[in-house]
Amino acid sequence: MKLKNLFIASAMLFAVLMAACTGGGETADRAGVDESSAVINNIMTRTSVRRFTSQPVSPDTIEILLKAGMAAPTAKNIRPWSFVVVTERAVLDSLQAVHPYSNLATATAAIIVCGDMQKYDDDILRQYWIQDCSAATENILLAAHSLGLGAVWCGVYPGQERVAGVRKVLSLPGNIIPLNLITMGYPDGEQTPKDKWNPEVVHYQKW
């Protein structure tokens, strides 16, 4: 009986070891090259959307987008971003007036991504606010796409006329610089993402 039990235990241990040494590795290898995974597919199929239905974006959905934005990487963990959420039609129209390319005519929401210069006490580090806020913006765009929303990044900074116009509409204090305006809503019609893959711009080891 003891010999039989020892054989069974050994067989079970062998099966576990084989699964750990082969099965797990194969799964990891497949995951490493699977372009159809949910995350990769979301990145590859995201596209700029400029026409929207009248369906509003719920506060809960907007909060998820903001959380995604704040999950972005940031130099020295300074997190220089601030966000202005706009859902009122009158304010959206006022922003459209100062930023004619913002596609807000049919949008039901917008998030203005801003940099807070008061969060810096170092002139060199301050120069990274654009990268940090851009990373937050891309997170918001990807999160929006994953939730069935459409969105488009509309640049504000460094165009001084646009910066001044957006600052006036939103009553932004002097230490806050609007980097961009994310127009969003539920897409009106099908959208076709662009295939931007170009191996000619890729260099390995050296230029």
C-alpha positions as CSV (number, residue, x, y, z in Angstrom):
1,M,0.0,0.0,0.0
2,K,2.8,2.4,0.9
3,L,4.5,1.7,-2.4
4,K,1.3,2.3,-4.3
5,N,0.8,5.6,-2.5
6,L,4.4,6.6,-3.2
7,F,3.9,5.9,-6.9
8,I,0.7,8.0,-7.1
9,A,2.4,10.9,-5.3
10,S,5.4,10.7,-7.6
11,A,3.1,10.7,-10.7
12,M,1.2,13.7,-9.5
13,L,4.5,15.6,-8.7
14,F,5.8,14.7,-12.2
15,A,2.6,16.1,-13.8
16,V,2.8,19.3,-11.9
17,L,6.5,19.8,-12.8
18,M,5.8,19.1,-16.5
19,A,3.0,21.6,-16.5
20,A,5.2,24.2,-14.9
21,C,8.1,23.6,-17.3
22,T,6.2,23.2,-20.6
23,G,2.6,24.3,-20.5
24,G,3.3,27.7,-18.8
25,G,6.2,28.5,-21.1
26,E,4.1,27.7,-24.2
27,T,1.3,30.0,-22.9
28,A,3.8,32.8,-22.2
29,D,5.3,32.4,-25.7
30,R,1.9,32.5,-27.4
31,A,0.9,35.6,-25.3
32,G,4.1,37.3,-26.3
33,V,3.3,37.2,-30.1
34,D,-0.5,37.3,-30.0
35,E,-1.6,40.5,-31.7
36,S,-5.3,39.6,-31.2
37,S,-5.1,40.0,-27.4
38,A,-7.6,42.5,-25.9
39,V,-5.0,45.1,-25.0
40,I,-3.1,45.0,-28.3
41,N,-6.4,45.0,-30.3
42,N,-7.6,48.0,-28.4
43,I,-4.4,49.9,-29.2
44,M,-4.4,48.9,-32.9
45,T,-8.1,49.7,-33.5
46,R,-8.2,53.1,-31.8
47,T,-8.9,55.9,-34.2
48,S,-9.9,59.6,-34.1
49,V,-13.6,60.0,-34.0
50,R,-15.2,63.4,-34.9
51,R,-18.9,62.7,-35.3
52,F,-21.1,61.6,-32.4
53,T,-24.6,60.6,-31.5
54,S,-26.7,62.5,-28.9
55,Q,-26.1,59.8,-26.3
56,P,-24.5,61.4,-23.2
57,V,-21.4,60.1,-21.5
58,S,-22.3,59.1,-17.9
59,P,-20.4,60.5,-14.9
60,D,-19.3,57.0,-14.0
61,T,-17.7,56.5,-17.4
62,I,-15.9,59.9,-17.2
63,E,-14.5,59.0,-13.8
64,I,-13.1,55.7,-15.3
65,L,-11.4,57.8,-18.0
66,L,-9.9,60.2,-15.5
67,K,-8.6,57.3,-13.4
68,A,-7.0,55.8,-16.6
69,G,-5.4,59.2,-17.3
70,M,-4.0,59.4,-13.8
71,A,-2.5,56.0,-14.1
72,A,0.0,57.3,-16.7
73,P,3.7,57.4,-16.0
74,T,5.1,60.7,-14.8
75,A,8.6,62.0,-14.2
76,K,9.6,61.9,-10.5
77,N,5.9,61.0,-9.8
78,I,5.0,64.7,-9.8
79,R,1.7,64.1,-11.6
80,P,1.5,67.6,-13.0
81,W,-1.9,67.1,-14.7
82,S,-5.2,68.7,-13.9
83,F,-8.4,67.9,-15.9
84,V,-11.4,70.0,-16.7
85,V,-14.5,68.0,-17.6
86,V,-17.1,69.7,-19.7
87,T,-20.6,68.3,-20.5
88,E,-22.8,71.4,-20.6
89,R,-23.8,72.3,-24.2
90,A,-23.2,76.1,-23.7
91,V,-19.6,75.5,-22.5
92,L,-18.9,73.0,-25.3
93,D,-20.1,75.6,-27.8
94,S,-17.9,78.3,-26.3
95,L,-14.9,76.0,-26.6
96,Q,-15.8,75.3,-30.2
97,A,-15.8,79.1,-30.9
98,V,-12.2,79.5,-29.6
99,H,-11.0,76.2,-31.1
100,P,-12.7,75.7,-34.5
101,Y,-11.0,72.3,-35.1
102,S,-12.2,70.8,-31.8
103,N,-15.2,68.9,-33.4
104,L,-17.4,69.8,-30.5
105,A,-20.6,70.5,-32.5
106,T,-22.0,67.0,-31.9
107,A,-19.8,66.0,-28.9
108,T,-21.5,65.3,-25.6
109,A,-18.4,65.7,-23.4
110,A,-14.8,67.0,-23.4
111,I,-11.9,66.6,-21.1
112,I,-9.3,69.4,-21.2
113,V,-5.9,68.0,-20.1
114,C,-3.8,70.7,-18.4
115,G,-0.4,71.1,-16.7
116,D,-0.1,72.7,-13.3
117,M,3.2,74.6,-13.2
118,Q,2.9,75.2,-9.4
119,K,3.8,71.5,-8.9
120,Y,7.4,72.2,-10.0
121,D,10.2,73.8,-8.1
122,D,12.8,72.7,-10.7
123,D,13.1,74.5,-14.1
124,I,14.6,71.4,-15.7
125,L,12.0,69.0,-14.4
126,R,9.2,71.4,-15.4
127,Q,10.0,70.8,-19.1
128,Y,8.6,67.2,-18.7
129,W,5.0,68.4,-18.1
130,I,4.1,68.0,-21.8
131,Q,5.3,64.3,-21.8
132,D,3.5,63.5,-18.6
133,C,0.2,65.1,-19.7
134,S,0.5,63.5,-23.2
135,A,0.9,60.1,-21.5
136,A,-2.3,60.8,-19.5
137,T,-4.1,61.9,-22.7
138,E,-3.2,58.7,-24.5
139,N,-4.4,56.6,-21.6
140,I,-7.8,58.5,-21.7
141,L,-8.1,57.9,-25.5
142,L,-7.4,54.2,-25.2
143,A,-9.8,53.8,-22.2
144,A,-12.5,55.7,-24.1
145,H,-12.1,53.3,-27.1
146,S,-12.3,50.3,-24.9
147,L,-15.6,51.5,-23.4
148,G,-17.2,52.0,-26.8
149,L,-16.6,55.8,-26.9
150,G,-15.1,57.8,-29.7
151,A,-12.6,60.6,-29.0
152,V,-10.1,62.8,-30.7
153,W,-7.1,64.7,-29.4
154,C,-7.3,68.4,-30.3
155,G,-4.1,70.3,-29.7
156,V,-4.2,73.5,-27.7
157,Y,-0.7,74.2,-26.5
158,P,1.6,75.7,-27.8
159,G,-0.8,77.8,-29.9
160,Q,-1.0,80.9,-27.8
161,E,-4.3,82.1,-29.3
162,R,-5.9,78.7,-28.5
163,V,-4.3,78.6,-25.0
164,A,-5.7,82.1,-24.3
165,G,-9.2,81.2,-25.7
166,V,-9.5,78.0,-23.7
167,R,-8.1,79.6,-20.6
168,K,-10.7,82.4,-20.8
169,V,-13.7,80.0,-21.4
170,L,-12.7,77.8,-18.5
171,S,-11.5,80.5,-16.2
172,L,-8.1,78.8,-15.8
173,P,-5.6,80.4,-13.4
174,G,-2.2,81.5,-14.7
175,N,-0.3,78.5,-13.4
176,I,-2.6,76.1,-15.4
177,I,-1.7,75.5,-19.1
178,P,-4.2,73.6,-21.3
179,L,-2.3,71.1,-23.4
180,N,-5.2,69.7,-25.4
181,L,-8.9,69.1,-25.6
182,I,-10.2,65.6,-25.8
183,T,-13.5,65.7,-27.7
184,M,-15.7,62.6,-27.0
185,G,-19.0,60.9,-27.3
186,Y,-20.5,57.8,-28.8
187,P,-19.5,57.3,-32.4
188,D,-22.0,58.2,-35.2
189,G,-21.3,55.5,-37.8
190,E,-18.5,53.0,-38.3
191,Q,-14.9,54.1,-38.0
192,T,-11.9,52.6,-39.9
193,P,-8.5,52.7,-38.1
194,K,-5.4,53.6,-40.1
195,D,-2.6,51.0,-40.5
196,K,0.4,53.1,-39.5
197,W,3.0,50.3,-39.3
198,N,6.1,51.3,-41.3
199,P,9.2,49.2,-40.8
200,E,11.3,51.7,-42.7
201,V,11.3,54.0,-39.7
202,V,12.6,51.3,-37.4
203,H,16.3,50.9,-36.6
204,Y,18.0,48.2,-34.5
205,Q,21.1,48.6,-32.3
206,K,22.2,51.7,-34.3
207,W,20.7,54.1,-36.9
